């Protein structure tokens, strides 16, 4: 059996920054440090931070007044920030800078009187946070079918923003429909570099492997998209969070197994999967080199 290891894979700059913020806050301010929502979507990482002193909560009411709260990499709405200030909480913001950019775009276009069509998944923390910047002027569009039916106040003033972790190909289809309906459409492609690069790696693996294993959490949007991209490219693909989720039936009869991982997946989990597979050979393919870094919040520099 041969393993084809795709790259780029694993942690993106936004994830590294978010994890560093939690660890530094615990080190410098002391435990417990409260985090609203999972800091990133990976249970292995979240459990590790919990053991160090992070307390993950879904509601700010679960954070004692005067304590420190960290906003996750997915971002939050202005209302959440306001509630945190009302409770006297010290805020550390781990929102990915590329998500913050989408928030700024939403405010800008809404402020100029545009209807903002936000291509994304309803219920995802990132989409909820972005819509919260201009809730009355933002409409979430999740599918091609929804793109054919969405209504706007002024067809001449419409802007499209996207969730950062979407399928590049699926998003193109949705945007193409919106362009046909609204000829003056302003389009901002906000799918992040890490999402795009990992999808390129998944497509490359699909051409060479008999089966592709995507290492990532079930609630990770970008990891789910990787499985879908590989599957759409014509190869059987599975999403597993670690070696313990690999069933023999997944790789039975496969002589070449492709491996790629989501932007919130630690490399340790990839190593454990390879160890379980016990391949005779490992081939590495690297499509793009990533050298992106993001600065920490001023409070932690």
KALINUR-V478303 format. One record per residue. N is the residue number from 1. OMEGA is omega in whole degrees, -180 to 180 (none if undefined). D_LAST is the distance of its C-alpha to the last C-alpha in Angstrom with 2 decimals. Layout:
N,OMEGA,D_LAST ; N,OMEGA,D_LAST
//
This chain:
1,179,46.43 ; 2,175,43.78 ; 3,174,40.19 ; 4,-173,38.68 ; 5,-177,34.90 ; 6,177,33.38 ; 7,11,30.18 ; 8,176,27.69 ; 9,173,27.16 ; 10,-170,24.62 ; 11,171,20.94 ; 12,-177,19.77 ; 13,-180,16.32 ; 14,178,16.03 ; 15,178,17.07 ; 16,-180,14.75 ; 17,-178,11.73 ; 18,179,13.52 ; 19,179,14.35 ; 20,-179,10.95 ; 21,-180,9.85 ; 22,-177,13.04 ; 23,179,12.90 ; 24,179,9.55 ; 25,179,10.90 ; 26,-178,14.15 ; 27,-173,13.00 ; 28,-177,11.18 ; 29,-180,13.40 ; 30,179,16.45 ; 31,-1,18.92 ; 32,170,20.19 ; 33,-176,17.54 ; 34,180,19.49 ; 35,178,19.15 ; 36,-176,21.48 ; 37,175,23.41 ; 38,-176,22.77 ; 39,169,19.20 ; 40,-178,21.07 ; 41,172,24.81 ; 42,-176,25.48 ; 43,179,27.05 ; 44,179,26.27 ; 45,-179,22.50 ; 46,179,22.87 ; 47,179,25.16 ; 48,178,22.86 ; 49,178,20.00 ; 50,179,22.70 ; 51,180,23.80 ; 52,178,20.41 ; 53,177,20.48 ; 54,177,19.68 ; 55,-176,22.43 ; 56,-177,23.27 ; 57,177,25.27 ; 58,-176,27.11 ; 59,179,27.51 ; 60,178,25.41 ; 61,178,28.45 ; 62,179,27.65 ; 63,179,24.43 ; 64,-180,25.40 ; 65,177,24.85 ; 66,-180,21.83 ; 67,178,19.89 ; 68,176,16.63 ; 69,178,17.36 ; 70,174,15.52 ; 71,-173,17.27 ; 72,-178,18.22 ; 73,-175,17.77 ; 74,179,21.18 ; 75,180,20.31 ; 76,179,22.28 ; 77,176,24.75 ; 78,-180,24.46 ; 79,179,26.82 ; 80,178,24.47 ; 81,180,21.71 ; 82,179,24.49 ; 83,179,25.72 ; 84,179,22.36 ; 85,179,22.24 ; 86,-180,25.90 ; 87,179,25.20 ; 88,-178,22.60 ; 89,172,19.89 ; 90,-173,16.20 ; 91,167,14.93 ; 92,-172,12.03 ; 93,178,13.05 ; 94,178,13.27 ; 95,177,15.98 ; 96,180,16.38 ; 97,179,16.01 ; 98,173,19.61 ; 99,177,20.79 ; 100,178,19.22 ; 101,179,21.26 ; 102,177,24.36 ; 103,-180,23.77 ; 104,178,23.63 ; 105,180,26.81 ; 106,179,28.52 ; 107,-178,27.96 ; 108,-176,29.12 ; 109,176,32.29 ; 110,178,33.20 ; 111,178,32.82 ; 112,176,35.25 ; 113,179,37.76 ; 114,163,37.37 ; 115,-180,37.91 ; 116,174,34.92 ; 117,-176,36.13 ; 118,179,33.31 ; 119,-177,34.30 ; 120,-177,32.89 ; 121,177,33.74 ; 122,178,34.61 ; 123,177,32.88 ; 124,-177,29.81 ; 125,-179,26.61 ; 126,-180,25.36 ; 127,178,28.70 ; 128,-179,28.93 ; 129,-179,25.61 ; 130,179,26.58 ; 131,-179,30.08 ; 132,178,28.78 ; 133,180,27.61 ; 134,-171,31.33 ; 135,-177,33.46 ; 136,-178,36.77 ; 137,-178,36.40 ; 138,177,34.90 ; 139,178,37.19 ; 140,177,36.10 ; 141,-174,38.19 ; 142,-174,38.15 ; 143,175,41.19 ; 144,180,43.68 ; 145,178,46.19 ; 146,179,43.93 ; 147,-180,43.33 ; 148,-173,47.11 ; 149,-173,47.43 ; 150,180,44.41 ; 151,-179,45.48 ; 152,-178,43.71 ; 153,-178,44.61 ; 154,-178,44.92 ; 155,180,45.39 ; 156,180,44.57 ; 157,-178,41.04 ; 158,177,39.29 ; 159,179,35.89 ; 160,171,34.75 ; 161,-179,31.22 ; 162,169,30.47 ; 163,-172,28.45 ; 164,-171,26.11 ; 165,-176,27.72 ; 166,170,31.40 ; 167,-180,34.16 ; 168,-177,34.40 ; 169,-180,38.20 ; 170,-179,38.74 ; 171,177,36.60 ; 172,180,38.67 ; 173,180,41.80 ; 174,-179,40.60 ; 175,179,39.49 ; 176,178,42.80 ; 177,-179,44.74 ; 178,178,42.76 ; 179,179,43.37 ; 180,-177,47.08 ; 181,-176,47.14 ; 182,-174,45.05 ; 183,-180,45.75 ; 184,-174,43.31 ; 185,172,40.42 ; 186,-175,36.91 ; 187,173,35.12 ; 188,178,31.39 ; 189,-174,30.73 ; 190,177,27.43 ; 191,-169,27.90 ; 192,-178,24.77 ; 193,-176,24.95 ; 194,178,24.42 ; 195,-179,27.24 ; 196,-177,29.54 ; 197,-179,28.99 ; 198,175,29.66 ; 199,173,32.73 ; 200,179,33.99 ; 201,179,33.67 ; 202,178,35.58 ; 203,179,38.32 ; 204,178,38.66 ; 205,-178,39.05 ; 206,-180,41.64 ; 207,-174,43.83 ; 208,-172,43.89 ; 209,174,43.65 ; 210,178,46.20 ; 211,179,43.59 ; 212,174,39.84 ; 213,175,37.53 ; 214,-179,34.32 ; 215,-178,31.87 ; 216,-177,29.99 ; 217,-179,30.16 ; 218,-179,33.02 ; 219,178,30.81 ; 220,-178,28.63 ; 221,-176,29.79 ; 222,178,28.86 ; 223,176,30.52 ; 224,179,33.64 ; 225,179,33.84 ; 226,178,33.81 ; 227,-180,36.81 ; 228,-180,38.56 ; 229,179,38.01 ; 230,-180,39.42 ; 231,-180,42.28 ; 232,180,43.11 ; 233,171,43.31 ; 234,180,46.16 ; 235,176,44.95 ; 236,-177,44.70 ; 237,179,41.07 ; 238,174,39.62 ; 239,179,36.29 ; 240,-178,35.46 ; 241,180,32.33 ; 242,-175,33.31 ; 243,-178,36.24 ; 244,179,37.91 ; 245,180,38.54 ; 246,176,40.46 ; 247,-179,44.18 ; 248,-178,46.68 ; 249,-179,48.32 ; 250,-174,45.26 ; 251,-178,45.73 ; 252,178,49.43 ; 253,-179,51.27 ; 254,178,48.16 ; 255,179,48.14 ; 256,-177,44.88 ; 257,177,41.89 ; 258,179,38.92 ; 259,172,35.46 ; 260,-178,32.42 ; 261,-178,29.51 ; 262,-175,27.50 ; 263,178,23.90 ; 264,-177,22.95 ; 265,178,25.07 ; 266,-178,23.84 ; 267,179,25.80 ; 268,-179,27.21 ; 269,176,29.38 ; 270,179,30.74 ; 271,-179,31.60 ; 272,177,33.45 ; 273,180,35.43 ; 274,179,36.51 ; 275,180,37.51 ; 276,-179,39.65 ; 277,-179,41.33 ; 278,-178,42.23 ; 279,175,42.81 ; 280,-176,45.04 ; 281,176,42.82 ; 282,177,39.35 ; 283,-180,38.98 ; 284,174,35.60 ; 285,-180,35.39 ; 286,-177,32.35 ; 287,-176,32.71 ; 288,172,29.39 ; 289,-180,26.45 ; 290,179,23.04 ; 291,-176,20.14 ; 292,172,17.87 ; 293,178,14.09 ; 294,-179,11.79 ; 295,175,8.24 ; 296,175,6.05 ; 297,-178,6.55 ; 298,-177,5.31 ; 299,-175,5.95 ; 300,180,3.81 ; 301,none,0.00
//
